[in-house]
Amino acid sequence: MAHRIRGLEEFLDFASTPAWRSAVFFAAVAFAFFHLIALVTPTLDLEGSADTLNPPQLLNLIATVARFAAPLGFLVKGLKDYQRLRVLTRSAAIPHASL
């Protein structure tokens, strides 16, 4: 019988769960959406008047931050769902002592 690497099996199990796949999908979509908005809107001009910030520049600033924060949030949510599901399946597999 071949030796199996436990860490690799757990990683492959983790990567193949529906919660993780949907989290990666939504993270990619969120990154593409906010990246497109950041590319289309004008960047913040630090050379001009610093006291005024027009709405397109504000939208660019928000999109620049959100293109990394939103995908990270989706990935953390997927990881938490996987961990919750893993704990529930482990507790269901443990037979409870009946009195």
C-alpha positions in Angstrom: 0.0 0.0 0.0 1.4 3.4 -0.9 2.0 6.0 1.7 -0.3 9.0 1.5 0.6 12.5 2.4 -2.1 13.6 4.9 -1.5 17.4 4.4 -1.8 17.1 0.6 -5.0 15.1 0.9 -6.5 17.7 3.3 -5.5 20.5 0.9 -7.1 18.7 -2.1 -10.2 18.0 -0.1 -10.3 21.7 1.0 -9.8 22.9 -2.6 -12.6 20.7 -4.0 -15.3 21.7 -1.6 -18.2 23.7 -3.1 -17.9 26.5 -0.5 -14.2 27.1 -1.4 -14.9 26.9 -5.2 -17.6 29.5 -4.9 -15.5 31.7 -2.7 -12.7 31.6 -5.3 -15.1 32.3 -8.1 -16.7 35.3 -6.3 -13.2 36.6 -5.3 -12.1 36.6 -9.0 -15.3 38.3 -10.1 -15.0 41.0 -7.4 -11.4 41.6 -8.2 -12.2 41.9 -12.0 -15.1 44.2 -11.3 -13.2 46.6 -9.0 -10.1 46.5 -11.1 -12.2 47.5 -14.2 -13.7 50.4 -12.2 -10.2 51.5 -11.0 -8.9 51.4 -14.6 -11.8 53.5 -16.0 -12.0 56.2 -13.4 -9.3 59.0 -13.1 -6.6 58.5 -10.5 -6.2 60.8 -7.5 -4.2 63.9 -8.5 -1.8 64.8 -5.7 -0.3 67.7 -7.7 -3.5 69.6 -8.0 -5.7 71.0 -5.3 -5.5 68.7 -2.4 -8.6 70.1 -0.6 -11.1 69.1 -3.3 -11.8 65.5 -4.2 -14.3 65.0 -7.1 -16.5 61.9 -7.2 -14.7 60.0 -10.0 -11.4 60.2 -8.0 -13.2 59.1 -4.9 -14.7 56.2 -6.8 -11.2 55.3 -8.0 -9.9 55.4 -4.4 -12.7 53.1 -3.2 -12.2 50.7 -6.1 -8.5 50.5 -5.5 -9.0 49.5 -1.9 -12.0 47.3 -2.6 -10.3 45.3 -5.4 -8.1 43.7 -2.7 -10.4 43.8 0.3 -13.5 42.3 -1.3 -11.7 39.2 -2.7 -10.0 38.7 0.6 -13.3 38.8 2.4 -14.8 36.2 0.1 -11.8 33.9 0.6 -12.0 34.3 4.4 -15.7 33.6 4.3 -15.1 30.4 2.2 -12.5 29.3 4.7 -14.8 29.8 7.6 -17.6 27.9 5.9 -15.2 25.1 5.2 -14.0 24.9 8.8 -17.6 25.0 10.1 -18.6 22.2 7.7 -15.6 20.2 8.7 -16.4 20.5 12.4 -20.0 19.5 11.8 -19.1 16.4 9.8 -16.5 15.4 12.5 -19.0 15.8 15.3 -21.6 13.8 13.3 -19.1 11.0 12.8 -18.4 10.6 16.5 -20.9 8.2 18.1 -22.5 9.6 21.2 -22.8 7.4 24.3 -26.3 6.6 25.1 -27.4 6.1 28.6 
